[in-house]
Amino acid sequence: MQSFFAVILLFIRRVSTSDTKDPQDVHSSSYFMSIWHNRLYLYTAAALFFGIWFALKISLKKKNSKDVNSSVNKTEKSSERSDKQKVVHVSGVKIFYGSQTGTAKAFANELSEEVKALGIPAEVTDMKEYDPDDQLADECTRKSVCVFLVATYTDGQPTENAEWFCKWLEEASTDFRYGKTYLKGLRYAVFGLGNSVYFGHYNTVGKNVDKWLWMLSGMRIMTRGEGDCNVVKSRNGSVQADFLAWKVKFLKRLQALAKGEKKKCSGNCKKGGSCKNKRKDRKVEEEGEKAAQQNNSSEEDLMETSSDEEGSGLEDEKKTGSVVDMEDLGNIMNSVKKAKSKEDVQTDDQIVKLSKLNGVKNIEDEGERREMITPALREALTKQGYKLIGSHSGVKLCRWTKSMLRGRGGCYKHTFYGIESHRCMETTPSLACANKCVFCWRHHTNPVGTEWRWKMDPADKILQDSLEKHQNMIRQFRGVPGVKPERYEEGLEVKHCALSLVGEPIMYPEINAFIRLLHSHRISSFLVTNAQFPQEIRSLVPVTQLYVSVDASTKESLRKIDRPLFKDFWPRFLDSLKALGEKRQRTVYRLTLVKAWNVEEMQAYSELIAVGQPDFIEVKGVTYCGESSASSLTMANVPWHQEVVTFVQQLADMLPQYEIACEHEHSNCLLIAHTKFKVDGEWWTWINYEHFQELVQAYEESGGQQSFSALDYIAKTPSWALFGASEQGFDPADTRFQRRNKTKDITGC
């Protein structure tokens, strides 16, 4: 373009210099002169042409640069996307469990499957097989999430497989050599398993593990969950439902972490500012509440405040001022106490109390109370052969009932007291118990409690269903080889009831009504209690024979063996023995010998016998019912029969008014009787059941005025049942059956 202008200018100059030289070129010069005179238009056209050309060139250049930039951006974005896809926010979930009965382990496996279903690797680890000193710190840099499912065992202690892990964690949290940031970067969640009936130790281990991890700068990804085995106080009805509610929230939080999302604001800002995500969070919470209702859970009540929400609890205080005068502190404490006492009164109104007459308090919210038997408990007890009745009762066929139907001998009650074992029904109106004994035959599948807090079935309904289910179990033996026809017919008519199946029958608020119904059907009553309800023992109506389990003779050994729920278990135990001594009908101490646990407490046992002055003392070797994760009992703790005999002989020598009366070698059991039952040198430990029914009927008709004592319905003990007899307590009318090539079966009631 510049060369074009240069040519034009050069041409004009040449024309101007040649105007006077060549007249022949006048015409051509006039043409060029016209151009010269109109040179302004020529310049404008040239400038316009140059402007258009320059604009086109610039626009084409910009377009090319945009295309290049867009391609570059596309490649950068695609690379960023691929990088984002490559970034892993959660590399996996490691689930640790501390379990004694297997519940936490089952939860761990269940959670592992749920996590794997989300496409996230999961690993279940037994705390016993994990060395936290060498491995736990590595989890801080692996982008993993650690979940701790820990149960609380006796006296708030961790389970056996979690002892070392918890001990190390506790020491590390206070050891300056590790430092407060030792587990910084560790993302974790804790779910504790416990039982709220242990008031002072409820979920202690879960709380401590959560606290110790936080003290080492671990980061909670969600608030701690707590599962309650006490169906009455469980937020969701059972420990399984509590875990389900927590699991739903955990999986939701895990998915958010896997996407790289940070924890959303709870809506309770510490600084008191407005929350931008408040509406959004409310929608999320509403959706969560709907989901929780569908799963019959209430997750928010289950959780405790996490570390990043601890300041939100001061919101009300900040509204009125964060400073409280010392003068006002007393008024504040009084108002808190009044509010608490008001809540306690309201709570007590919703609980069935065990009154002095074992009556039932009329309350309005009967339908709101929960059933004692949860679906999981129903399944476990059904597998064990229980026939469950209503919401809190059960019946089961004793093996001695089966044995006597076949003429193979009866139980020790047949030898000691003349019970017809094939006509005995073993049942209970309360599956709940106030102890968790180490030798429990039921492996602690039954619920526990210190008072009645469940729905209650009427006594007549329980008895009717018990008799019906017992008879149905007897009918299954019709035509079975070896069953004696006459005993089969007799077995269909129940004559005795052993209220010792499982649990604590005396906890049932209508136990007196139940016993009266038994006697009205001319069924004798043998009731066993664990010596933790002295007032209920005193208010109990006459029974055929009342037992108290005396599993240990000292406070420490009783705590170790029975593992009672009551804090004042020892005063209750002693008071129960005193209450037993006030009874006029037949009373029995039931001693269970556990080798290396309580067989050395001879003097202490004699002192306890002096407290209750029982009519009889049954001494039985503990029955081993197989390995149980809930107990450390082994076959080594089962004494031989000769060891039991030696113990009984030594104990009887220390009791001036007692002698050894009977023996049942097959049950590894002996009977010490008060000498008042030895008439003219002969033992009268058996029971005249027909006469007892007459006496108790007269007692009821007279309104309790016509009383009677244990000596009023005695019967003579046969010679084969006496201690020292060659039969060793086996009825010669039956045929003893010995299994060949099999270990001896020493189980029984």
NORWOPE-V717750 format. One record per residue. N is the residue number from 1. RES is the residue in three letters. SS is DSSP state (H for helix, E for strand, C for the rest). Layout:
((N RES SS) (N RES SS))
This chain:
((1 MET C) (2 GLN H) (3 SER H) (4 PHE H) (5 PHE H) (6 ALA H) (7 VAL H) (8 ILE H) (9 LEU H) (10 LEU H) (11 PHE H) (12 ILE H) (13 ARG H) (14 ARG H) (15 VAL H) (16 SER H) (17 THR H) (18 SER C) (19 ASP C) (20 THR C) (21 LYS C) (22 ASP C) (23 PRO H) (24 GLN H) (25 ASP H) (26 VAL H) (27 HIS H) (28 SER H) (29 SER H) (30 SER H) (31 TYR H) (32 PHE H) (33 MET H) (34 SER H) (35 ILE H) (36 TRP H) (37 HIS H) (38 ASN C) (39 ARG H) (40 LEU H) (41 TYR H) (42 LEU H) (43 TYR H) (44 THR H) (45 ALA H) (46 ALA H) (47 ALA H) (48 LEU H) (49 PHE H) (50 PHE H) (51 GLY H) (52 ILE H) (53 TRP H) (54 PHE H) (55 ALA H) (56 LEU H) (57 LYS H) (58 ILE H) (59 SER H) (60 LEU H) (61 LYS H) (62 LYS H) (63 LYS H) (64 ASN H) (65 SER H) (66 LYS H) (67 ASP H) (68 VAL H) (69 ASN H) (70 SER H) (71 SER H) (72 VAL H) (73 ASN H) (74 LYS H) (75 THR H) (76 GLU H) (77 LYS H) (78 SER H) (79 SER H) (80 GLU H) (81 ARG H) (82 SER H) (83 ASP H) (84 LYS H) (85 GLN H) (86 LYS H) (87 VAL C) (88 VAL C) (89 HIS C) (90 VAL C) (91 SER C) (92 GLY E) (93 VAL E) (94 LYS E) (95 ILE E) (96 PHE E) (97 TYR E) (98 GLY E) (99 SER C) (100 GLN C) (101 THR C) (102 GLY C) (103 THR H) (104 ALA H) (105 LYS H) (106 ALA H) (107 PHE H) (108 ALA H) (109 ASN H) (110 GLU H) (111 LEU H) (112 SER H) (113 GLU H) (114 GLU H) (115 VAL H) (116 LYS H) (117 ALA H) (118 LEU C) (119 GLY C) (120 ILE C) (121 PRO C) (122 ALA E) (123 GLU E) (124 VAL E) (125 THR E) (126 ASP E) (127 MET H) (128 LYS H) (129 GLU H) (130 TYR C) (131 ASP C) (132 PRO H) (133 ASP H) (134 ASP H) (135 GLN H) (136 LEU H) (137 ALA H) (138 ASP H) (139 GLU H) (140 CYS H) (141 THR C) (142 ARG C) (143 LYS C) (144 SER E) (145 VAL E) (146 CYS E) (147 VAL E) (148 PHE E) (149 LEU E) (150 VAL E) (151 ALA E) (152 THR E) (153 TYR C) (154 THR H) (155 ASP H) (156 GLY H) (157 GLN C) (158 PRO E) (159 THR C) (160 GLU H) (161 ASN H) (162 ALA H) (163 GLU H) (164 TRP H) (165 PHE H) (166 CYS H) (167 LYS H) (168 TRP H) (169 LEU H) (170 GLU H) (171 GLU H) (172 ALA H) (173 SER H) (174 THR H) (175 ASP C) (176 PHE C) (177 ARG C) (178 TYR C) (179 GLY C) (180 LYS C) (181 THR C) (182 TYR C) (183 LEU C) (184 LYS C) (185 GLY C) (186 LEU C) (187 ARG E) (188 TYR E) (189 ALA E) (190 VAL E) (191 PHE E) (192 GLY E) (193 LEU E) (194 GLY E) (195 ASN C) (196 SER C) (197 VAL C) (198 TYR C) (199 PHE H) (200 GLY H) (201 HIS H) (202 TYR C) (203 ASN C) (204 THR H) (205 VAL H) (206 GLY H) (207 LYS H) (208 ASN H) (209 VAL H) (210 ASP H) (211 LYS H) (212 TRP H) (213 LEU H) (214 TRP H) (215 MET H) (216 LEU C) (217 SER C) (218 GLY C) (219 MET E) (220 ARG E) (221 ILE C) (222 MET C) (223 THR C) (224 ARG C) (225 GLY E) (226 GLU E) (227 GLY E) (228 ASP E) (229 CYS C) (230 ASN C) (231 VAL C) (232 VAL C) (233 LYS C) (234 SER C) (235 ARG C) (236 ASN C) (237 GLY C) (238 SER C) (239 VAL H) (240 GLN H) (241 ALA H) (242 ASP H) (243 PHE H) (244 LEU H) (245 ALA H) (246 TRP H) (247 LYS H) (248 VAL H) (249 LYS H) (250 PHE H) (251 LEU H) (252 LYS H) (253 ARG H) (254 LEU H) (255 GLN H) (256 ALA H) (257 LEU H) (258 ALA H) (259 LYS C) (260 GLY C) (261 GLU C) (262 LYS C) (263 LYS C) (264 LYS C) (265 CYS C) (266 SER C) (267 GLY C) (268 ASN C) (269 CYS C) (270 LYS C) (271 LYS C) (272 GLY C) (273 GLY C) (274 SER C) (275 CYS C) (276 LYS C) (277 ASN C) (278 LYS H) (279 ARG H) (280 LYS H) (281 ASP H) (282 ARG H) (283 LYS H) (284 VAL H) (285 GLU H) (286 GLU H) (287 GLU H) (288 GLY H) (289 GLU H) (290 LYS H) (291 ALA H) (292 ALA H) (293 GLN H) (294 GLN H) (295 ASN C) (296 ASN C) (297 SER C) (298 SER C) (299 GLU H) (300 GLU H) (301 ASP H) (302 LEU H) (303 MET C) (304 GLU C) (305 THR C) (306 SER C) (307 SER H) (308 ASP H) (309 GLU H) (310 GLU H) (311 GLY H) (312 SER H) (313 GLY H) (314 LEU H) (315 GLU H) (316 ASP H) (317 GLU H) (318 LYS H) (319 LYS H) (320 THR H) (321 GLY C) (322 SER C) (323 VAL C) (324 VAL C) (325 ASP C) (326 MET H) (327 GLU H) (328 ASP H) (329 LEU H) (330 GLY H) (331 ASN H) (332 ILE H) (333 MET H) (334 ASN H) (335 SER H) (336 VAL H) (337 LYS H) (338 LYS H) (339 ALA H) (340 LYS H) (341 SER H) (342 LYS H) (343 GLU H) (344 ASP H) (345 VAL H) (346 GLN H) (347 THR H) (348 ASP H) (349 ASP C) (350 GLN C) (351 ILE C) (352 VAL C) (353 LYS C) (354 LEU C) (355 SER C) (356 LYS C) (357 LEU C) (358 ASN C) (359 GLY C) (360 VAL C) (361 LYS C) (362 ASN C) (363 ILE C) (364 GLU C) (365 ASP C) (366 GLU H) (367 GLY H) (368 GLU H) (369 ARG C) (370 ARG C) (371 GLU C) (372 MET C) (373 ILE C) (374 THR C) (375 PRO H) (376 ALA H) (377 LEU H) (378 ARG H) (379 GLU H) (380 ALA H) (381 LEU H) (382 THR H) (383 LYS H) (384 GLN C) (385 GLY C) (386 TYR C) (387 LYS E) (388 LEU E) (389 ILE E) (390 GLY C) (391 SER C) (392 HIS C) (393 SER E) (394 GLY E) (395 VAL E) (396 LYS E) (397 LEU C) (398 CYS C) (399 ARG H) (400 TRP H) (401 THR H) (402 LYS H) (403 SER H) (404 MET H) (405 LEU H) (406 ARG C) (407 GLY C) (408 ARG C) (409 GLY C) (410 GLY C) (411 CYS C) (412 TYR H) (413 LYS H) (414 HIS H) (415 THR H) (416 PHE H) (417 TYR H) (418 GLY C) (419 ILE C) (420 GLU C) (421 SER H) (422 HIS H) (423 ARG H) (424 CYS E) (425 MET E) (426 GLU E) (427 THR E) (428 THR E) (429 PRO C) (430 SER C) (431 LEU C) (432 ALA C) (433 CYS E) (434 ALA C) (435 ASN C) (436 LYS C) (437 CYS C) (438 VAL C) (439 PHE C) (440 CYS C) (441 TRP C) (442 ARG C) (443 HIS C) (444 HIS C) (445 THR C) (446 ASN C) (447 PRO C) (448 VAL E) (449 GLY C) (450 THR C) (451 GLU C) (452 TRP C) (453 ARG C) (454 TRP C) (455 LYS C) (456 MET C) (457 ASP C) (458 PRO C) (459 ALA H) (460 ASP H) (461 LYS H) (462 ILE H) (463 LEU H) (464 GLN H) (465 ASP H) (466 SER H) (467 LEU H) (468 GLU H) (469 LYS H) (470 HIS H) (471 GLN H) (472 ASN H) (473 MET H) (474 ILE H) (475 ARG H) (476 GLN C) (477 PHE C) (478 ARG C) (479 GLY C) (480 VAL C) (481 PRO C) (482 GLY C) (483 VAL C) (484 LYS C) (485 PRO H) (486 GLU H) (487 ARG H) (488 TYR H) (489 GLU H) (490 GLU H) (491 GLY H) (492 LEU C) (493 GLU C) (494 VAL C) (495 LYS C) (496 HIS E) (497 CYS E) (498 ALA E) (499 LEU E) (500 SER C) (501 LEU C) (502 VAL C) (503 GLY C) (504 GLU C) (505 PRO H) (506 ILE H) (507 MET H) (508 TYR C) (509 PRO C) (510 GLU C) (511 ILE H) (512 ASN H) (513 ALA H) (514 PHE H) (515 ILE H) (516 ARG H) (517 LEU H) (518 LEU H) (519 HIS H) (520 SER H) (521 HIS C) (522 ARG C) (523 ILE C) (524 SER E) (525 SER E) (526 PHE E) (527 LEU E) (528 VAL E) (529 THR E) (530 ASN C) (531 ALA C) (532 GLN C) (533 PHE C) (534 PRO H) (535 GLN H) (536 GLU H) (537 ILE H) (538 ARG H) (539 SER C) (540 LEU C) (541 VAL C) (542 PRO C) (543 VAL C) (544 THR C) (545 GLN E) (546 LEU E) (547 TYR E) (548 VAL E) (549 SER E) (550 VAL C) (551 ASP C) (552 ALA C) (553 SER C) (554 THR C) (555 LYS H) (556 GLU H) (557 SER H) (558 LEU H) (559 ARG H) (560 LYS H) (561 ILE H) (562 ASP H) (563 ARG C) (564 PRO C) (565 LEU C) (566 PHE C) (567 LYS C) (568 ASP C) (569 PHE H) (570 TRP H) (571 PRO H) (572 ARG H) (573 PHE H) (574 LEU H) (575 ASP H) (576 SER H) (577 LEU H) (578 LYS H) (579 ALA H) (580 LEU H) (581 GLY H) (582 GLU C) (583 LYS C) (584 ARG C) (585 GLN C) (586 ARG E) (587 THR E) (588 VAL E) (589 TYR E) (590 ARG E) (591 LEU E) (592 THR E) (593 LEU E) (594 VAL C) (595 LYS C) (596 ALA C) (597 TRP C) (598 ASN C) (599 VAL C) (600 GLU C) (601 GLU C) (602 MET H) (603 GLN H) (604 ALA H) (605 TYR H) (606 SER H) (607 GLU H) (608 LEU H) (609 ILE H) (610 ALA H) (611 VAL H) (612 GLY H) (613 GLN C) (614 PRO C) (615 ASP C) (616 PHE E) (617 ILE E) (618 GLU E) (619 VAL E) (620 LYS E) (621 GLY E) (622 VAL C) (623 THR C) (624 TYR C) (625 CYS C) (626 GLY C) (627 GLU C) (628 SER C) (629 SER C) (630 ALA C) (631 SER C) (632 SER C) (633 LEU C) (634 THR C) (635 MET H) (636 ALA H) (637 ASN H) (638 VAL C) (639 PRO C) (640 TRP C) (641 HIS H) (642 GLN H) (643 GLU H) (644 VAL H) (645 VAL H) (646 THR H) (647 PHE H) (648 VAL H) (649 GLN H) (650 GLN H) (651 LEU H) (652 ALA H) (653 ASP H) (654 MET C) (655 LEU C) (656 PRO C) (657 GLN C) (658 TYR E) (659 GLU E) (660 ILE E) (661 ALA E) (662 CYS E) (663 GLU E) (664 HIS E) (665 GLU H) (666 HIS H) (667 SER H) (668 ASN C) (669 CYS E) (670 LEU E) (671 LEU E) (672 ILE E) (673 ALA E) (674 HIS E) (675 THR H) (676 LYS H) (677 PHE H) (678 LYS E) (679 VAL E) (680 ASP C) (681 GLY C) (682 GLU E) (683 TRP E) (684 TRP C) (685 THR C) (686 TRP E) (687 ILE E) (688 ASN C) (689 TYR H) (690 GLU H) (691 HIS H) (692 PHE H) (693 GLN H) (694 GLU H) (695 LEU H) (696 VAL H) (697 GLN H) (698 ALA H) (699 TYR H) (700 GLU H) (701 GLU H) (702 SER C) (703 GLY C) (704 GLY C) (705 GLN C) (706 GLN C) (707 SER C) (708 PHE C) (709 SER C) (710 ALA H) (711 LEU H) (712 ASP H) (713 TYR H) (714 ILE E) (715 ALA E) (716 LYS C) (717 THR C) (718 PRO C) (719 SER H) (720 TRP H) (721 ALA H) (722 LEU E) (723 PHE C) (724 GLY C) (725 ALA C) (726 SER C) (727 GLU C) (728 GLN C) (729 GLY C) (730 PHE C) (731 ASP C) (732 PRO C) (733 ALA C) (734 ASP C) (735 THR C) (736 ARG C) (737 PHE C) (738 GLN C) (739 ARG C) (740 ARG C) (741 ASN C) (742 LYS C) (743 THR C) (744 LYS C) (745 ASP C) (746 ILE C) (747 THR C) (748 GLY C) (749 CYS C))
